[in-house]
């Protein structure tokens, strides 16, 4: 019996907790694709990005829900919606900044946000990010997904924040669009509809665009 239980146990993800409350967390996870002898797999960590800049980044993330052709014909394309609400922006901007400053080249930052609905259901938004040279890579694993805690079985949503708990029905975008590029996905990503859940934000371009759009001082 003990051997069966060990075999069925959910693998632990090596991590360091930066912030945690009963329903949310920000933590550092070991990067599964990290190879000490292969520098391209190393992240540019620790990285110093202040809470103000991170708030600007999280505010710029936009969600567009996917619609089938009939919905597009009847209703038009779905509108763009902010990925995060005000209280989520406040939490993420501070604690992700702290996490990036403490991260090592073999770690990525992950976050998990949830809103309990009942004793067995919660609405979750989760994902992860890392910095590589001048670019911030951000993947949204779940966005406002209603997750039902199984009566019997494994609970995956908190343990694997970058993995979807259901088929993704959204595309992720960033504004200003000049600072965004789309990470090239594989053919299997297209089959699984996961090709538009990651954005890459050029931090230098974002800083330049932000400076250009800032109000000029009056004489």
N, C-alpha and C positions, 0 to 999 in steps of 0.2 A: 504493500500500500504506500509506504514512504517513497519507494522508487517511482511509483506512478505519479504521486503528487509533485515530486521534483521535476519529472519529465513534462508535466503540464503547466509548470510555473511560468508566469510571464517574464521574459528576460528583463533584467534591470538595465536602465540606461544610465551610465555613469554621468553624474551631474553635480553641480554646486548651486545651491539656492541663493539668489540675491535678494529676492523679496517673496513673501508668501503670506496670504491671509486665507480665511476659510474657503474662498471661492476663486481666487486669482493667484498667479505666481509669475515671476520672471526668474529664469535660471540659466546657467551655463551648462551645455551638454558637450560631451566629446564628439568631435566630427568623425563620422564613420568612414569617410573617404580619406582621412589624413594618413599620409605616409611620411615618416621622419626623413627618409632619404630622397623624397621627391618634392622639391620646393614649390612647384605649382599647386600642390595640395594644401599649402600653408596659408592661413588667413593673416591679414595685416593687423594682428592683435598683439598687445592692447591698442585700442583706438580711442582717441579723445574726440567725442562729439557731444557738445553741450546740450542740456535739456531744451533750450530754446530752438536750436537747429533740429533736434529730433522731433519736437512738437510740430515744426514746420513740415517735416517729412511725413509724419503720420497724418497731419491734416490734408496733405496733398494726395493721399492714397484714396482712390475712387473705385467703387464697385459698380459693375453693370451686369445685372442678372441676364442670363441667357433665355431667349425665347425661341420657340420653334417657328417655322416659316409662317404658319397660320396665325400665330399670335402677332408676329411682326406685320403681317398684312392687315389684320384687324385693328391692332393697337399701336403699331409703329414700334421702333426699337425702345427697349427699356431705358429709363433715365439713369444718369450717373448719380450715385449716392455716396456720401462719405463712408469710409470703411469703419471709422471709429467715432464713438460719442464722446462728449466733453469729459466725463469722468474717466473714460478709458484713455484719452489723450493725456490727462494729468498724471495718471499712474504710469503709463508707458514711457513718457518723455523723461521722467526722473529716473526710474529704475533701469531702463534700457541703457541710458547714459552711464549709470554706475556699472552695469554689467559689461559694457564694451571696454570700459577703462580697466576692468579686472580680467578680461578674457585673455587666454593664451592662444597661440597660433593653431592649436589643435582643438579649439572650442568654438561653438556657435552660441548665439543668444536665442533662447526660445521663450515664448510667452503663452499664457493660457488665461482667458477671461471667461467667466461664466456668470449666468444669472439664473438662479434656481426658479423653477416654475411650480413644481410640486416636489414631493419627497423622492420621486423617481425620474423627474425630467428637468433638464436645464438647457438654456440656450448658450452655446459656446462659440467663441471666436479664438482662434489660436494660430500660431505660426512661428517663424524663426527668421533670423537675419545674421549676416556676417559682413565684414569689410574686407575687400581685397584691393589693395593699392588705393586708387581714388574712387572706388565704386562701392556702393552699399547694395548688397543682394538681399532682397526680402521676399519670402515665400509665405503665402497665406494658406494654411492647411484647411481651416474651417472658417466660415463666416456666418454668424447668426444661425447655426445649425441647431435644431432641436434634438438633443441627445437623450435617449431613454436608457436609464441604467438597467441592465438585464437582471432579471430575478435570479437566474443561475448563469454563470459564465464570467468571462473576463471583462474588465472595465479598461478600455484603451484610451479614452479621450484625454485624460490627464497625463497618462504615461507617454504618449506619443503626440505631442502638440503639432508637429509638422505633417502628420499623416491625416488624410481626410477620413472622417467617420461615415461619410455618405458621398454619393456622386456629386461632384462640384457643379453647381448651377450658376456660376458667376465667372466673370473675367476681371482681372485686376489691372488698374491703370494708375498713372501718376501725373499730377499737374504741378508745375509746368511740364508739358510734354517734351520740351527741348532737353530736359535733364534725364529723360527716361529712355531706356532701350529694353527690348524684349530678349530674354535669354533663349537661345535656340534650344528647342526640345527635340526629342527623338520621335520616330514615327509612332512608338507605343504611347507617347504622351498624347498624340493626336487621337488615337483610338480611345484612350481612357478619358479624354476631355480635360487633361491636366496641363495643356500647353500655355495657358494664359493666367497661371496662378503665381507667377514670379515676375517681379520687375527688378531691373538693375538701374540704380540712380547714380549718376555721375555727380559726385559731391562738389567738384570744382565748377562744373557747369551750373549746378543749382546755386552756388554762392554768387556766381557772376550774374545770373538771371535775377536773383533776389536783390543784388545791389543795384541793378538797372531799374528795377521796379520800385525801389524804396523812394519815399518822398524826398525831394531835393530841399535843402535848407533855403529859406527865404533870405533875401538880402536885408 
